[in-house]
Amino acid sequence: MVSNYEEDRVVQDLVGTCNDAASYCGVRDRLYPDRKAMGYPFDRAARSGVDRLANFLTPNMAVQSISVVHNDRTVNRTG
């Protein structure tokens, strides 16, 4: 899922530990990285009668093939 960061961002200090999963779970004892519920939109049941992807999609959704590339490096946070 892709959303608008400027609408969904959470302004908070980042003091604390994030270990390896800050982008997924957030920083310990802080809010998630965005305003959405943890797991959104996959934390909700599909509409009644949805048994395939074509039935699940709504006008504001799209399906896109992507490539995920892992670079084994660490980038220091700035800002």
For each residue, the residues with C-beta under 8 A, 3 or more apart:
1: 40 41
2:
3: 7 8 34 36
4: 7 8
5: 8 9 34
6: 9
7: 3 4 35
8: 3 4 5 34 35 36
9: 5 6 34 35
10: 31 32 33 34 35
11:
12: 30 31
13: 30
14: 18 27 30 77
15:
16: 27 28 29 30
17: 27 28
18: 14 21 22 26 27 28
19: 22
20:
21: 18 24 25
22: 18 19 25 26 27 33
23: 33
24: 21
25: 21 22 32 38
26: 18 22 30 31 32 33
27: 14 16 17 18 22 30
28: 16 17 18
29: 16
30: 12 13 14 16 26 27
31: 10 12 26
32: 10 25 26 35 36 38
33: 10 22 23 26
34: 3 5 8 9 10
35: 7 8 9 10 32
36: 3 8 32 40 41
37: 40 43
38: 25 32 43
39: 42 43
40: 1 36 37 43 44
41: 1 36 44
42: 39
43: 37 38 39 40
44: 40 41
45:
46: 50 56
47: 50 55 56
48:
49: 55
50: 46 47 55 56
51: 55
52: 55 56
53: 56 57 63
54: 57
55: 47 49 50 51 52
56: 46 47 50 52 53 61
57: 53 54 61 62 63
58: 61
59:
60:
61: 56 57 58
62: 57
63: 53 57
64:
65:
66:
67:
68:
69:
70:
71:
72:
73:
74:
75:
76:
77: 14
78:
79:
